[in-house]
Amino acid sequence: MPRDNNQLGNRRQQQQQRQRQQAAARRRAALHADRLPPAVQTILGDGVARDATGVDYGQSTTVRWTLVNDTVANRRHALWSSLGNNDANIDAMLADLRQERGGAAPTTLRLTIQPGANDSFAAIARVVAGIEQHNQAAADNQKIEIASDDAIVRALRDGWITADNLDNLANALGVGPTRDAIADALDTVHPSRIQTMVENLAGGNPQPLGGGTVMVMGDAARAWGRIQLAADTLLTPENDQDTSLDPPGGAFAIARDAAWLRDQVHTLLRNLNPANATTLNGILEDVAQYARGLRGPLLRRLGSNYTDSVGVRTVLERLPLDRTGLPSRMDLLRGADVLGQLRGVDTSISLQTLARQGSELVGQTIAIPDRTTADYQRILAAIRQAHTAAQGSLDEGSLFELADILDTARRDGQNARIVTLDWDTMRMLEGINPQTDPIDTNAAPTTVDLNFAGVGVELRKIPTPVNDFPPSTQVGDLARSLGRDRNLGFGQAVRIAKPDGSLVDGYLYGYTAEGLGRVLLRDQGGGAPDTLYTLDANETLAVTNDFASLTEADVRPLAAQDWQSRTVAFADLDNGPRPADPVLRMIYDTRAAMRALKTRPVADSTLTADQFTDVIKGANFKSWIVGGATRDILRGLNPADIDFASTMPAIDSFNAIVEQGLARKNADPNDPNDLAIRRNVPFGSVQVEADIETGLDIISTHDGHDASLRLDLDALARDFTINAVYYDIDGDALVDPTGTGLADLASSTLRFVAGTPDEVLGAEPVMVARWMRMIGKGFNPADAADVGVALKWLVEHSQTADPRVLKRFVDRMKTSKVDAIKLAEQIFGNLPPTDAIPNPRQAARDAIERIFG
């Protein structure tokens, strides 16, 4: 029968067409001010709307208005707060918006897109694509400008991802993890990371989970991948550069030399082990030192004839060294531990890890399982339940990753063999309660067999960065060799003995977290030392009298900043009248309370702080009270806790405190005098009763990368000058390396140690929280303009979708949501409106609401 004669089919088509037309029929309603949705009121701030209308196409809804006193003529505003997933409705809404832009009085439109929880990625992509299509043909005064806090909208709008690639990511990672990953790239890493994830997925090689295959969890891949990322970020050559060339002997091409350096790094990475970790660390350290002003080591590594220091500086200075975080030797050894678990076995990774980390470590991936099956959902539910019981902090992507691995093993009839160094994953799979069964931080990598949700699991655990810490360190041994009552300090003349019998002269600079010495090599021509050398474990250090140690005059040209350090000895004030100078008067009035910190009880015990610092002094190292304790005492307050800065390596101080019987690892919680101690090693720190507010933290002086014996570098790594004032316990004096910290305390001035407010607050969201807390404590900004800068970054950082960033912000605020809102309104409420932030008070309040949730 011819199609046109199919009356039933024609009637059905006509009925469906009428239903679509009815669903897409324009429903427009005028809105009074009191009927505007809360989201519109938020956008308005203190502004006033007129001509407000609501337009509804099925589930696709907009609210539109003209803003009274808008600075742009003929501009309308709109909020599209629910897109719906009906293509016809979305297209009808887009046609309506396009039509409004023309006519006798054409208008531009600032459209805020706020997708609903049920709006699909496809719907978002359809909206953004439709607006882009309109803008390509529209005159400038008829365009639609997209504004949004939503990561998916921003990524599509700014061209960081296409609709097809967005679907590919969502299929591989899951919808929630994809949104998190894109938000993380936009707000924390760099938007180009989105395209990298797409390219990583395109290079995948999905395979079944064969017998004996070991799955490398994302956290284990990151231990290696972090090193890879740092190398790539620091040493990425220009396009189309030959990476096989050695440094030439004559004129140097910067991009080619960077490529050669990167090729060296990658060769070491592919064969990483504890033996060559030191070599690799040396290369990366040269790059880090170049950024800190020590140019010679990297230039010499590039080649002896290299002279274009301006050119290489241009290359390096545009790289985000501080944001990347250079891997320390500790990180390299973590990577070596991971590789040690993988040699000689077939390995694979999930698509989540492939997207986020790439596949240089592991080339094979498992295919995406069917996540809709009852078995998959049962496994995922068990993971969520175990994650909650273990008080875990994994993101959604990590939970999906584990579910994908376990379900694939179940489907293929295999055990899931997993390599991980994430404590949350270990606790989840083993059913460990973090309160009653803490993971042994000194355990070696081990393998345990278990069953989780009906799936056999072979769990290869790497619970610590480095195992079997030595009983002492190179620097600790060097200090003990001095005899009694001699402090080991920066610039001490030393001699390095190498395994081949050769000797190298230098000056002590600091040490790594493992206590390996870092030495400025002596320039044989008499010039200033500028090569920083990290000793290997098979090299030794010894004090020498064959040449002089560095003096204060020698050290000054190496200073981190052009500071005029100030020291005030209490003895100079003890016998005199109360000074008129406000700084000296502040110290005079509080010196007794400062001295009393030395005999303050630790936690709830009868032990006092000076018993711990005496151990440090007896080992020929120095210690200072620093941070909130000195700040609060000088302001006449009683500090909650005490932080010590110490030149002693954490390994040595930990062992010495335990040997003296002052604390131990497995303390009796019912005995207040049996103090618990633990050791952390980012820069090196020892914590006594870490979970009690009046416990003790002893933190090695550091330069932001490794431990340093220089107090100015330790001060440089701190946030505000008021927190960089040190009480010298042995010298009974206050030391102010920045030269402004004491004056700022006397005048209640909040000043950053280094960098402009825009640089510091923009680089690290928690710095905004710390800045706000200090303002709440009664400090005043060093510059009135700092308040506007802080609000800008508060609003910016509050829009991140990364829960880790938001959690760190909340933790740093140390207050409730209600009090945080009050503080924000107090700090920012009197700022004048700007085009970017027309209502500062409301913007600050909304930012805190987003952060606290």
C-alpha positions, 0 to 999 in steps of 0.5 A: 500500500502506498505510504500516502494512503496509510490513513492510520499512519498519517493520523498518528504522525499528525497527532505527534506533530500537534503534541510537539507543537503544544509542548513547544507553545510559547508560555510567557508571563510577566513577573513582578519583582517579588516573583523573581526566582532566588537565582535571579535575585542573586544575579541582580545583587543590589540591581533592580529589574524591570520588564521581567518575563518568564518564558516556558517551553516545556521543561526548558525555562528562562527568566528575562529582564532589563537591568535598571541603570545598566551601563550597556545600552540596549542590553537584556539579561536572562537566566536559563535555569532548567534546560530540559532534555527535549530537543524540540523545546530547546530549539524553540527556546533558542529560536525565541532568544534569537528572534528577540535580538533583532527587530526595530530595537536590537539588543544584546543578551547576557545569558546566565546558563544554570543547568539543572541536576537532570539536564544531560550533557547533550542538552547543555551542548545543544544550547551552547552550540545553538548560541554559537551558531547565532553569534556567528551570523549576528551583528555585534549588537545582537549577540548572546553572551554566555555566563555560567558557573557550570564547568561543562558550560564553560568548557564548551563555551570556551572551546576546551571540548567538543560535544562528541569528546564530552560524550566520550569522556562521560562514557569512560569516566561516568557523568559525575567524575567527568564533571569533576575532572573538567572542573578540576582542569578549569579551576585548579590545573589548566583548561588544556588538561581537558584536551589531554584527557581526550587525547589520552582516551583516544590512545587507549587499548582496551583489553579483557582482564587476563589472568595474572594482570595487575591493575595499577590504581590511579593513586599508584599511577599518580605517584609515578605520574606526578614525576612525569607531569613535573618533568613535562611541565618544566621541560617541554620543548617547542613543537617539532624539536628533535629530542635525540640531540645532545647539547651542541658544543657551540651556540645553543637553541633553547628549545632543542636544549630543553628537549635534550634535558627532557629526554634525559629525564624521561630516560631515567623515569622509564628505568626509575629505581632507588639508585638513579632517583638521586640523579633524576632529583639532581636534574629537577633540583637544578631547574628549581634552583634556577627559578630561585636565582641560582643560575649556574647549575642548570646552565652548566648542565646544558653545556659549558659554552651556554651563554644565553641566560636571558633566553633560557630564563624566558623559557623557564619563567613562563612555566608554573613551577610553584603550581606544579610542585617539583617531585622530591627524592621522596616522590621519586622513591615512591615511584620506584616502589610502584615500578618495583611491583610492576616489573615482570607482570602484565599491567593494565589501568582503568580508563579513568586513570588513562584519561587523567594520567596517560599511559606512559607507565602502563599501555593497556586498559580495561574496557568499560563494563556495563554499569547498569547491571545489578552486579555492578550496582551491587559492587558500587553500593558495597564500595560506597558503604565501605568508603563511608565506614572507612571515613574515606575522602576519595572522589567519585571517579576513584569509586567508579574506578574501583567498581570498574576493576572489581566488576571486570574481574567478576565478569572475566572470572579472575581475581582483581590484582591491584597496586595502590598506595592510597590509604583510603583504598586499603582501608575500604578493601580490608575493612580497617577502622581508621580510629582503632586500626591505623595503617603502619606508616613504616611498613614495607610493601606487602600483598594481602589476599581478600574477598570484597563483594564476592570478588577475589582481590590480591591487594599489593599495598605500598603504604608509605613513601619510603620505608625503613628510615635510617637511625640517623642522617648524614646531617645528624651525623655531621652535627654529632661530630662537632662535639658539645655545644656547637650549633651546626648552621648554614654555611659550615665548611664541609668536605664530601667524600665520594666512593671513588675516594675523591673529595669535594669542598663546599658549604652546608646548605640544608638536607632532604627529607631523608636527611641527605646533605645539600651542599653549595659547592665551593667555587675554586676560582673564589667566586660566590658558590652557586651550585647546589649539590645533593649527596647520595646515600653512599657519600659522607660529609665531614667538617673541615678547617682547611677553608673558612665557613661562610660569614654573614657578609658572604651569605647576604648576597645569597639572601632570598629577599632584600630584607633587613633582618632585625634581632631584639635581645630580651636582655637589652630590655630587662634592666631598662625603663619601658621603651617609648618605641611601640615595637620595643614596648610591645616586646618589653610588655610580653617578654615574660609570657614569651619566656614562659612558653619554654616551660609550658606543659605539652598536651595534658602531661607534666612534660614541658616544651623545653625538655624537647628543645633541650634534645635538639640543642644537645644534638647541636641544632637550633630551634625557635618558637614561631607562627601563631604562638609568637604572634599571639604572645606579642599581642597579649593573647594565650596561644592554643598551640606551639610550633617549633622551627628546627634545623634538626632533620625530623628523622634525627629529632624523632629518634632522639626524642624516643631515645630520651623517653619523652614520647613513643609511637605506641603510647598508652592513651590512658596515661597522660605522661605517655606521649604519642609521637609521629613523623611526617616527611614533606619537609620533615616534621615531628608531632607530639600528641598531634590530635591534642590542641596543646600538643607540639609540632617540630618542623624542619626549617625549609625553603618550600622544597627541601629543608634549609638551615637558613632562617630567611628561606624558612620565613620566605615559605611562610604566609604573612610577616606577622607569622614569620617572627621567631623566638630564639629559645637559646639566645632569648631573643626575637628574630625578624628575618623580613625586618617588618614582622615586628612592626606589623605586629605592633601596628596590626598590619597584615602583609604578605611575606612575598609576592603581590596580593593578586599573585598570592591569593590567586595562586592558592585558594586557602590563602584567601581563607587565611587572609580572612581569618587574620583580618577577623583577628583584628589585623588591617590590610597593608594596602586598602586595595587588598580587600578588593583583590581578596574579594575577587579571588574569593568569588573566583575560587568559590566557583571551583567544583573540586571538593578538595579545594573547598574542604581545605578552604573550610578547614582553614577558616576554622569557623562555622558557615554562619560566622564565615558569612558574617566575617565576609560581610564585615570585610567586604560589605563596604567595598564600592561596586564595580562592573565585575562585582556590582554588589560586593556584600552579596557576592561575598555572602554567595561565595561563602555559601558555595564554599560551605555548601 
